[in-house]
Amino acid sequence: MKLYSDEELAEILDQDIFHQISEAADHLGMECYVVGGYVRDIFLERPSNDIDVVVVGSGIKVAEELKRMVGKKAHLSVFKNFGTAQVKFTRKDERGRRKEIEVEFVGARKESYSHDSRKPIVEDGTLEDDQNRRDFTINAMAICLNKNRFGELVDPFNGLADLEDGIIATPLEPGITFSDDPLRMMRCIRFATQLNFEIEPETFEALQRMADRIKIVSGERIKDELNKIIMAPHPSIGFEYLQRSGLLQIILPELSALDIVEEKNGRRHKNNFYHTLEVLENVVAQTDNLWLRWAAILHDVGKTKSKRWDGNIGWTFHNHNLIGAKMVPQIFRRLMLPMDMKMKYVQKLVEMHMRPIVIADDIVTDSAVRRLLNDAGEDIEDLMTLCEADITSKNEVRKKMFLENFRTVREKLTDLKEKDYVRLLQPVIDGNEIMEMFNLKPSREVGTLKQYLKDAVLDNKVENEREPLMALLMAKAKEMKLI
């Protein structure tokens, strides 16, 4: 972070777009300010292309005046119901590259809310009113664009000090801020996660107290914030805040339920919630694939339902991967996540995440690796990434053994791929030929014969060639009394 004087801010804003906005507002005799994330990101030294401008008066009129000044190059969109307007245009930067600029205009306003809705009653207001309604102090700063005060910072809630100290706090009493718009609770945790900031104690206490208010927010909006948390550099920060605040129990109870350790006869199982966060961080270190990160988050959600006590071996979680895979569609549907191939991909990884671990816990056989590759298909690399991330044992000897065996699995996978595994693993005699050969319609018998040939190929009992497979097929058909 870097601190700037008003004079230095004026230099940073010494760009055509800000001078044009300034000229448009001055021409109409209205105060105008650049606000919110753009101002925050100046001090954080982060690039930002989205410019939000508050006008004490009509934001739409200033947008229309800017459009008139810029001419045909600018595209104006007006949203009268919301009292906002947007101006978009493309400019070349100093290197000659085309850059799209987007400016949102809104009139300064004050808002009031009813208890059961996020839709505010809006009235015209002052800059102070507008800053009061902002979600956090670091987003409530404004820089004046009018010519006589160009570059002047207006920071009534000491947002700059909170930025410097790494604190997320609300401008007003946090209970009011969160009650007015409960989505701000998710945004609070999202900003703390993305910026690696602390949530101020009074603000966090309000999160805990008001958590139940999140129920009036749509799954769509919650999903958007959750995905931004997941894509942060260290999403475990956000999930820990979500759990401690009580929000996770409401929006993702299946994950929250893993935060428990039971002991019986002196034997404890690990805390699977914190194990999941560790797996998630391991995956994050390897990829920015949102859906692979989701697979990490959900890979053990079946453990709550599958947990059993066995007097001989202790706590068990048999088939938690299969149970968890069945839970994935319910979770995606509730959170309004896509119910398409992305959901099926996450479900597949959750279901299969134990397979490489089972292989790596034993002698790594060619047959097991061939079956793994056949079932995982093009998702094999992501599955291996997830499974390696899942090795969080504190027993360094056992951890080293697993990772060594995973290396062997990867070598065998590479070897199979180089040999064109699709051709190698799909029997040259297919179902259509089997039906024609034995005068069968699609039936259980055809499926049995296909699987018999496939198992023989996968287990490397015969070469994937017509003559040896035909011999096996005839023998099996005779056994089934088809010939």
URMO-V354198 format. One record per pair of residues at least 24 apart in sequence whose ideal C-beta (glycine too) atoms are under 8 Angstrom apart, sorted by the first residue. I is the first residue (numbers start at 1). J is the second residue. D is the distance in whole Angstrom. If there is no record, write none. Layout:
i:I j:J d:D
i:I j:J d:D
This chain:
i:1 j:43 d:6
i:1 j:44 d:6
i:1 j:45 d:7
i:1 j:163 d:6
i:1 j:164 d:6
i:2 j:43 d:6
i:2 j:45 d:6
i:3 j:43 d:7
i:3 j:160 d:7
i:3 j:164 d:7
i:4 j:42 d:7
i:4 j:43 d:7
i:6 j:151 d:5
i:6 j:152 d:5
i:6 j:153 d:6
i:7 j:151 d:7
i:8 j:151 d:8
i:9 j:42 d:7
i:9 j:143 d:6
i:9 j:151 d:4
i:9 j:152 d:8
i:9 j:153 d:6
i:10 j:150 d:5
i:10 j:151 d:3
i:11 j:151 d:8
i:12 j:42 d:6
i:12 j:151 d:8
i:13 j:143 d:7
i:13 j:145 d:7
i:13 j:150 d:7
i:13 j:151 d:6
i:16 j:91 d:7
i:17 j:51 d:7
i:17 j:91 d:8
i:17 j:101 d:6
i:17 j:103 d:7
i:18 j:145 d:6
i:18 j:150 d:8
i:20 j:66 d:6
i:20 j:69 d:6
i:20 j:70 d:7
i:21 j:53 d:6
i:21 j:62 d:7
i:21 j:66 d:6
i:21 j:103 d:7
i:21 j:145 d:5
i:22 j:145 d:5
i:22 j:146 d:6
i:22 j:147 d:6
i:22 j:150 d:6
i:23 j:69 d:7
i:23 j:147 d:8
i:24 j:62 d:5
i:24 j:65 d:4
i:24 j:66 d:5
i:24 j:69 d:6
i:25 j:55 d:7
i:25 j:62 d:5
i:25 j:65 d:8
i:25 j:145 d:7
i:25 j:146 d:6
i:26 j:146 d:6
i:26 j:147 d:6
i:27 j:65 d:6
i:28 j:57 d:7
i:28 j:58 d:8
i:28 j:61 d:6
i:28 j:62 d:6
i:28 j:65 d:6
i:30 j:55 d:5
i:30 j:56 d:6
i:30 j:57 d:4
i:30 j:58 d:7
i:30 j:61 d:8
i:30 j:62 d:6
i:31 j:55 d:7
i:31 j:56 d:4
i:31 j:57 d:7
i:31 j:127 d:7
i:31 j:144 d:7
i:31 j:146 d:6
i:32 j:56 d:7
i:32 j:62 d:6
i:32 j:144 d:8
i:32 j:145 d:5
i:32 j:146 d:6
i:33 j:127 d:6
i:33 j:142 d:4
i:33 j:143 d:6
i:33 j:144 d:5
i:33 j:145 d:6
i:33 j:154 d:7
i:34 j:142 d:7
i:34 j:143 d:5
i:34 j:145 d:6
i:35 j:130 d:8
i:35 j:131 d:8
i:35 j:134 d:8
i:35 j:140 d:8
i:35 j:141 d:7
i:35 j:142 d:5
i:35 j:143 d:8
i:36 j:134 d:7
i:36 j:139 d:5
i:37 j:139 d:6
i:39 j:141 d:5
i:39 j:142 d:7
i:39 j:143 d:6
i:39 j:153 d:8
i:40 j:138 d:5
i:40 j:139 d:6
i:40 j:141 d:7
i:40 j:159 d:8
i:40 j:163 d:7
i:42 j:143 d:8
i:43 j:160 d:7
i:43 j:163 d:6
i:44 j:163 d:7
i:44 j:195 d:8
i:49 j:99 d:7
i:49 j:100 d:7
i:49 j:101 d:7
i:49 j:102 d:6
i:50 j:102 d:6
i:50 j:104 d:7
i:51 j:101 d:7
i:51 j:102 d:7
i:51 j:103 d:5
i:51 j:104 d:7
i:52 j:103 d:8
i:52 j:104 d:5
i:52 j:106 d:7
i:53 j:103 d:6
i:53 j:104 d:7
i:53 j:105 d:5
i:53 j:106 d:7
i:53 j:145 d:7
i:54 j:106 d:6
i:54 j:107 d:8
i:54 j:108 d:5
i:54 j:127 d:7
i:54 j:130 d:5
i:54 j:142 d:7
i:55 j:105 d:6
i:55 j:106 d:7
i:55 j:107 d:5
i:55 j:108 d:7
i:56 j:107 d:8
i:56 j:108 d:5
i:56 j:126 d:6
i:56 j:127 d:6
i:57 j:107 d:6
i:57 j:108 d:8
i:58 j:83 d:8
i:58 j:107 d:6
i:59 j:83 d:7
i:59 j:84 d:6
i:59 j:85 d:6
i:59 j:105 d:4
i:59 j:106 d:4
i:59 j:107 d:4
i:60 j:84 d:7
i:60 j:85 d:5
i:60 j:105 d:7
i:60 j:107 d:8
i:62 j:105 d:6
i:63 j:87 d:5
i:63 j:103 d:8
i:63 j:105 d:4
i:66 j:103 d:7
i:66 j:105 d:8
i:82 j:106 d:8
i:83 j:107 d:5
i:83 j:109 d:7
i:83 j:122 d:7
i:109 j:133 d:7
i:111 j:180 d:7
i:112 j:180 d:8
i:113 j:179 d:7
i:113 j:180 d:4
i:113 j:181 d:7
i:115 j:179 d:8
i:116 j:216 d:6
i:117 j:216 d:7
i:118 j:181 d:5
i:118 j:182 d:7
i:118 j:183 d:7
i:118 j:216 d:7
i:118 j:217 d:7
i:120 j:180 d:7
i:120 j:181 d:8
i:127 j:154 d:7
i:128 j:156 d:7
i:131 j:156 d:6
i:131 j:157 d:7
i:131 j:171 d:7
i:132 j:171 d:6
i:132 j:172 d:6
i:133 j:180 d:8
i:134 j:171 d:6
i:135 j:170 d:7
i:135 j:177 d:7
i:135 j:181 d:7
i:135 j:184 d:5
i:135 j:187 d:6
i:135 j:188 d:7
i:136 j:162 d:8
i:136 j:168 d:6
i:136 j:169 d:7
i:136 j:170 d:6
i:136 j:171 d:7
i:136 j:184 d:8
i:136 j:187 d:8
i:136 j:188 d:7
i:136 j:191 d:7
i:137 j:162 d:5
i:137 j:169 d:5
i:137 j:170 d:7
i:137 j:171 d:6
i:138 j:162 d:5
i:138 j:163 d:5
i:138 j:168 d:7
i:138 j:191 d:7
i:140 j:171 d:5
i:162 j:200 d:8
i:166 j:195 d:7
i:166 j:196 d:7
i:166 j:197 d:5
i:166 j:198 d:6
i:167 j:197 d:6
i:167 j:198 d:6
i:167 j:199 d:8
i:167 j:200 d:5
i:168 j:192 d:5
i:168 j:195 d:8
i:168 j:197 d:5
i:168 j:198 d:7
i:168 j:199 d:5
i:168 j:200 d:6
i:168 j:203 d:6
i:169 j:199 d:8
i:169 j:200 d:4
i:169 j:202 d:8
i:169 j:203 d:5
i:170 j:203 d:6
i:170 j:206 d:8
i:173 j:206 d:8
i:174 j:202 d:6
i:174 j:203 d:4
i:174 j:205 d:8
i:174 j:206 d:4
i:174 j:207 d:8
i:175 j:206 d:5
i:175 j:209 d:7
i:175 j:210 d:6
i:177 j:206 d:8
i:178 j:206 d:6
i:178 j:207 d:7
i:178 j:210 d:4
i:178 j:213 d:7
i:179 j:210 d:6
i:179 j:213 d:6
i:182 j:210 d:7
i:182 j:213 d:4
i:182 j:214 d:5
i:182 j:216 d:6
i:182 j:217 d:5
i:183 j:214 d:8
i:183 j:217 d:5
i:183 j:221 d:5
i:183 j:222 d:8
i:183 j:225 d:7
i:185 j:210 d:7
i:185 j:211 d:7
i:185 j:213 d:7
i:185 j:214 d:6
i:185 j:245 d:7
i:185 j:247 d:6
i:186 j:214 d:7
i:186 j:217 d:8
i:186 j:221 d:8
i:186 j:222 d:6
i:186 j:225 d:4
i:186 j:226 d:7
i:186 j:247 d:7
i:187 j:225 d:6
i:189 j:225 d:8
i:189 j:229 d:7
i:189 j:238 d:5
i:189 j:241 d:5
i:189 j:242 d:6
i:189 j:245 d:7
i:189 j:247 d:7
i:190 j:225 d:5
i:190 j:228 d:5
i:190 j:229 d:5
i:190 j:232 d:8
i:190 j:238 d:7
i:192 j:237 d:7
i:192 j:238 d:7
i:192 j:241 d:6
i:193 j:229 d:5
i:193 j:232 d:4
i:193 j:234 d:7
i:193 j:235 d:6
i:193 j:237 d:5
i:193 j:238 d:4
i:193 j:241 d:7
i:194 j:228 d:7
i:194 j:229 d:8
i:194 j:232 d:5
i:194 j:233 d:8
i:196 j:233 d:8
i:196 j:234 d:7
i:196 j:237 d:7
i:199 j:241 d:7
i:204 j:241 d:8
i:204 j:244 d:8
i:204 j:245 d:7
i:207 j:241 d:8
i:207 j:245 d:4
i:207 j:246 d:8
i:207 j:247 d:7
i:208 j:244 d:8
i:208 j:245 d:5
i:208 j:246 d:6
i:211 j:245 d:6
i:211 j:246 d:4
i:211 j:247 d:5
i:211 j:249 d:8
i:211 j:250 d:6
i:212 j:246 d:8
i:212 j:250 d:7
i:214 j:247 d:6
i:214 j:250 d:6
i:214 j:251 d:7
i:215 j:250 d:7
i:218 j:336 d:8
i:219 j:334 d:6
i:219 j:335 d:5
i:219 j:336 d:4
i:220 j:336 d:5
i:222 j:251 d:6
i:222 j:335 d:7
i:223 j:335 d:5
i:223 j:336 d:5
i:223 j:337 d:6
i:226 j:251 d:7
i:226 j:252 d:8
i:226 j:335 d:7
i:227 j:290 d:6
i:230 j:290 d:6
i:230 j:293 d:5
i:230 j:294 d:7
i:230 j:297 d:7
i:231 j:288 d:7
i:231 j:290 d:6
i:231 j:293 d:7
i:233 j:284 d:7
i:234 j:281 d:7
i:234 j:284 d:7
i:235 j:280 d:6
i:235 j:281 d:8
i:235 j:284 d:6
i:235 j:293 d:7
i:236 j:277 d:4
i:236 j:278 d:8
i:236 j:280 d:6
i:236 j:281 d:5
i:239 j:277 d:6
i:239 j:280 d:7
i:239 j:297 d:8
i:240 j:277 d:7
i:243 j:273 d:7
i:251 j:335 d:7
i:252 j:331 d:7
i:252 j:335 d:8
i:254 j:298 d:8
i:254 j:301 d:4
i:254 j:304 d:7
i:254 j:327 d:6
i:254 j:331 d:6
i:255 j:297 d:6
i:255 j:298 d:7
i:255 j:301 d:6
i:257 j:304 d:5
i:258 j:300 d:6
i:258 j:301 d:7
i:258 j:303 d:6
i:258 j:304 d:6
i:262 j:307 d:8
i:262 j:315 d:7
i:264 j:309 d:6
i:264 j:314 d:8
i:264 j:315 d:8
i:265 j:311 d:8
i:267 j:314 d:4
i:267 j:315 d:7
i:268 j:315 d:8
i:269 j:307 d:8
i:269 j:314 d:8
i:269 j:315 d:4
i:272 j:300 d:5
i:272 j:303 d:5
i:275 j:300 d:7
i:275 j:392 d:6
i:276 j:300 d:6
i:278 j:392 d:5
i:279 j:386 d:8
i:279 j:389 d:5
i:279 j:390 d:5
i:279 j:392 d:6
i:280 j:389 d:8
i:282 j:388 d:7
i:282 j:389 d:3
i:282 j:390 d:8
i:282 j:392 d:7
i:283 j:385 d:6
i:283 j:386 d:6
i:283 j:389 d:5
i:286 j:385 d:5
i:286 j:389 d:7
i:287 j:382 d:8
i:287 j:385 d:6
i:289 j:382 d:7
i:291 j:342 d:5
i:291 j:345 d:6
i:291 j:346 d:6
i:292 j:349 d:7
i:292 j:382 d:5
i:292 j:385 d:7
i:292 j:386 d:7
i:294 j:337 d:8
i:294 j:346 d:5
i:295 j:345 d:8
i:295 j:346 d:5
i:295 j:349 d:4
i:295 j:350 d:6
i:295 j:353 d:8
i:295 j:382 d:8
i:295 j:386 d:6
i:296 j:386 d:6
i:296 j:389 d:6
i:298 j:324 d:6
i:298 j:327 d:8
i:298 j:328 d:6
i:298 j:331 d:7
i:298 j:346 d:6
i:298 j:350 d:5
i:299 j:324 d:7
i:299 j:349 d:7
i:299 j:350 d:5
i:299 j:353 d:5
i:299 j:386 d:7
i:299 j:390 d:7
i:300 j:324 d:7
i:301 j:327 d:6
i:301 j:331 d:8
i:301 j:350 d:8
i:302 j:326 d:8
i:302 j:327 d:6
i:302 j:350 d:8
i:321 j:350 d:6
i:321 j:351 d:6
i:321 j:352 d:7
i:321 j:353 d:6
i:321 j:354 d:5
i:322 j:351 d:6
i:324 j:350 d:5
i:324 j:351 d:8
i:325 j:350 d:5
i:325 j:351 d:4
i:345 j:379 d:7
i:348 j:376 d:8
i:348 j:379 d:6
i:349 j:379 d:7
i:349 j:382 d:7
i:349 j:383 d:6
i:349 j:386 d:6
i:352 j:376 d:6
i:352 j:383 d:6
i:353 j:383 d:7
i:353 j:386 d:6
i:353 j:387 d:6
i:353 j:390 d:6
i:355 j:383 d:8
i:355 j:387 d:8
i:356 j:383 d:7
i:356 j:384 d:6
i:356 j:387 d:4
i:356 j:406 d:7
i:356 j:409 d:6
i:357 j:387 d:6
i:357 j:390 d:7
i:357 j:391 d:8
i:357 j:402 d:7
i:359 j:405 d:7
i:359 j:409 d:6
i:360 j:387 d:8
i:360 j:402 d:5
i:360 j:405 d:4
i:360 j:406 d:5
i:360 j:408 d:8
i:360 j:409 d:6
i:361 j:402 d:7
i:361 j:405 d:7
i:364 j:405 d:6
i:364 j:408 d:5
i:364 j:409 d:6
i:364 j:412 d:7
i:366 j:412 d:6
i:366 j:460 d:6
i:367 j:458 d:6
i:367 j:459 d:5
i:367 j:460 d:6
i:369 j:409 d:6
i:369 j:412 d:4
i:369 j:413 d:6
i:369 j:416 d:7
i:370 j:416 d:7
i:370 j:421 d:8
i:370 j:424 d:8
i:370 j:425 d:6
i:370 j:458 d:5
i:370 j:459 d:8
i:370 j:460 d:7
i:371 j:458 d:5
i:372 j:409 d:8
i:372 j:413 d:8
i:373 j:413 d:6
i:373 j:416 d:6
i:373 j:417 d:8
i:373 j:421 d:6
i:373 j:425 d:7
i:374 j:421 d:8
i:374 j:425 d:5
i:374 j:458 d:6
i:380 j:413 d:6
i:384 j:409 d:7
i:384 j:410 d:6
i:384 j:413 d:8
i:423 j:464 d:8
i:424 j:457 d:8
i:424 j:464 d:6
i:425 j:454 d:8
i:425 j:457 d:6
i:425 j:458 d:6
i:425 j:464 d:8
i:426 j:454 d:8
i:426 j:457 d:8
i:426 j:464 d:8
i:427 j:453 d:4
i:427 j:454 d:6
i:427 j:456 d:8
i:427 j:457 d:5
i:427 j:464 d:6
i:427 j:469 d:6
i:428 j:464 d:6
i:428 j:465 d:7
i:428 j:466 d:5
i:428 j:469 d:6
i:429 j:453 d:6
i:429 j:466 d:7
i:429 j:469 d:5
i:429 j:470 d:7
i:429 j:473 d:6
i:434 j:473 d:7
i:437 j:473 d:8
i:438 j:477 d:6
i:438 j:482 d:5
i:438 j:483 d:7
i:440 j:482 d:8
i:445 j:480 d:6
i:445 j:482 d:7
i:448 j:476 d:8
i:448 j:480 d:7
i:449 j:473 d:6
i:449 j:476 d:6
i:449 j:477 d:7
i:449 j:480 d:8
i:452 j:476 d:5
